[in-house]
């Protein structure tokens, strides 16, 4: 519980209500949380490189923006990418390596 108090203390009081809503929505008691987080992780390029080559700068920046949104959700849930894989991600979809945690 101390970990959550530390998380909430980093945010303004107005943001704390939002964070608690994210935590309820994506809590382990919600059976849809795993499905939705897996979909968002895949859609937001969480475990794949967004580097597309030197001529694809705009698309790469767009994909990094998508990734940033998902990282914000993880922050609200007080999860690291490694913890996401352990708790939510379906093992058959992603092989855990040092490369896909960058």
C-alpha positions as CSV (number, residue, x, y, z in Angstrom):
1,X,0.0,0.0,0.0
2,X,2.9,2.4,0.6
3,X,3.8,2.1,-3.1
4,X,0.4,3.5,-4.1
5,X,0.6,6.4,-1.5
6,X,4.0,7.4,-3.0
7,X,2.5,7.3,-6.5
8,X,-0.5,9.5,-5.6
9,X,1.7,11.9,-3.7
10,X,3.6,12.7,-6.9
11,X,0.4,14.1,-8.5
12,X,-1.8,17.2,-8.0
13,X,-5.0,16.5,-6.0
14,X,-7.0,17.1,-9.2
15,X,-5.1,14.2,-10.9
16,X,-5.5,11.8,-8.0
17,X,-9.2,11.2,-8.8
18,X,-8.3,10.3,-12.4
19,X,-5.5,8.0,-11.3
20,X,-7.9,6.2,-8.9
21,X,-10.3,5.8,-11.8
22,X,-7.6,4.2,-14.0
23,X,-6.7,1.9,-11.2
24,X,-10.3,0.7,-10.7
25,X,-10.8,0.3,-14.4
26,X,-7.7,-1.7,-15.0
27,X,-7.6,-3.5,-11.6
28,X,-7.1,-7.2,-11.5
29,X,-10.7,-7.6,-10.4
30,X,-11.8,-6.4,-13.8
31,X,-11.6,-9.4,-16.3
32,X,-11.5,-7.1,-19.3
33,X,-8.4,-5.2,-18.0
34,X,-6.0,-7.8,-19.4
35,X,-7.7,-7.8,-22.8
36,X,-7.7,-4.0,-23.1
37,X,-4.2,-3.5,-21.8
38,X,-2.9,-6.2,-24.2
39,X,-4.7,-4.4,-27.1
40,X,-3.4,-1.0,-26.1
41,X,0.2,-2.3,-25.6
42,X,0.1,-3.8,-29.1
43,X,-1.6,-0.7,-30.7
44,X,0.8,1.7,-29.0
45,X,3.9,-0.2,-30.1
46,X,4.9,-0.9,-26.5
47,X,7.1,-3.9,-27.2
48,X,8.3,-3.2,-30.7
49,X,10.7,-0.7,-32.2
50,X,9.1,2.5,-33.7
51,X,12.2,3.1,-35.8
52,X,11.1,2.8,-39.4
53,X,14.1,4.1,-41.3
54,X,15.5,7.5,-42.0
55,X,12.7,8.5,-44.4
56,X,9.9,7.8,-42.0
57,X,10.5,10.4,-39.4
58,X,6.9,11.7,-39.0
59,X,5.4,8.2,-38.7
60,X,8.1,7.3,-36.1
61,X,7.3,10.4,-34.1
62,X,3.6,9.6,-34.3
63,X,4.2,6.1,-33.0
64,X,6.3,7.4,-30.2
65,X,3.4,9.7,-29.2
66,X,1.1,6.6,-29.1
67,X,3.7,4.8,-26.9
68,X,3.9,7.8,-24.6
69,X,0.1,7.7,-24.0
70,X,0.4,4.0,-23.0
71,X,3.4,4.8,-20.8
72,X,1.3,7.4,-19.0
73,X,-1.4,4.7,-18.4
74,X,1.3,2.5,-16.9
75,X,2.4,5.3,-14.7
76,X,-1.2,5.8,-13.4
77,X,-1.3,2.0,-12.7
78,X,2.1,2.2,-11.0
79,X,3.4,-0.5,-13.4
80,X,6.7,-0.8,-15.2
81,X,6.7,-2.4,-18.6
82,X,8.2,-5.5,-17.0
83,X,5.4,-5.7,-14.5
84,X,2.9,-5.3,-17.3
85,X,4.3,-8.4,-19.0
86,X,4.3,-10.4,-15.8
87,X,0.8,-9.4,-14.7
88,X,-1.2,-8.8,-17.8
89,X,0.4,-9.8,-21.1
90,X,-0.5,-13.1,-22.6
91,X,2.7,-15.0,-22.8
92,X,2.1,-16.5,-26.2
93,X,1.9,-13.0,-27.7
94,X,5.3,-11.7,-26.6
95,X,8.6,-13.2,-25.8
96,X,10.3,-11.3,-22.9
97,X,13.8,-10.2,-23.9
98,X,16.0,-7.3,-23.0
99,X,15.4,-5.9,-26.5
100,X,11.6,-5.6,-26.3
101,X,11.8,-3.8,-22.9
102,X,13.7,-0.8,-24.2
